[in-house]
Amino acid sequence: MIDVLVVDDQQLIRKAVAELVEHEPDMRLAGTAENGVEAVRQAKRLEPDVVVMDVRMPVMDGIEATRIITRDAALPGMRVLILTTFEDEPEYVVHGVRSGAAGFVGKGAEPDVIVEAIRTVHRGEGLLTPRATKNLLDRYAGSATPSQLHPELRSLTPRELDILGLVAEGKTNQAIADKLGISVVTVKTHINRTMTKLGRHDRAQLVVLAFETGLVTPRYR
């Protein structure tokens, strides 16, 4: 059972997401909160598995609340999924992932997309929607020099670099496996090794790093 805390300053959104959670057989609504301070307090008290977090809220925003929750040693394994209207703004995605968010999904997404996003981050997988990934690509493509590999990526093998680039383009493990002619298990192994080498905890952090270091540019598409 996945215990979920829903955080949003708009009562209508809070109620809608809470109802989505309550209708899923593998989920349970742990509670709700209407601002970042309350989110942190409820996260510590209720210890949910996943926090569905809004970005812009009074008292404390969702980015800061995410940072506090994910860096609290007393809350190991708690995942934050940011549900936002700002997936079109790459800076919000970057700041959110840097703060420890495991994924982003838009408020305009279909209900089944939102509940599946909760399951995805609960499994320990990072998640960026195709729309958020495209906007990151538009923001960062061509901003770095692909002829010179960023120092942070030099520990990676050529195959790991290939896979990292495909992850950043939003490809699934199956799509990567099909493109490279390898098994899904091998893809997962490479991704796990890449995360270990780079000190990243999930797929979303890998995606942001790939854009920021210039790995994902027109040369790699």
Secondary structure, 3 states (H helix, E strand, C coil): CEEEEEECCCHHHHHHHHHHHHCCCCEEEEEEECCHHHHHHHHHHHCCCEEEECCCCCCCCHHHHHHHHHCCCCCCCCEEEEEECCCCCHHHHHHHHHCCCCEEEECCCCHHHHHHHHHHHHCCCCEECHHHHHHHHHHHCCCCCCCCCCHHHCCCCHHHHHHHHHHHCCCCHHHHHHHHCCCHHHHHHHHHHHHHHHCCCCHHHHHHHHHHCCCCCHHHC
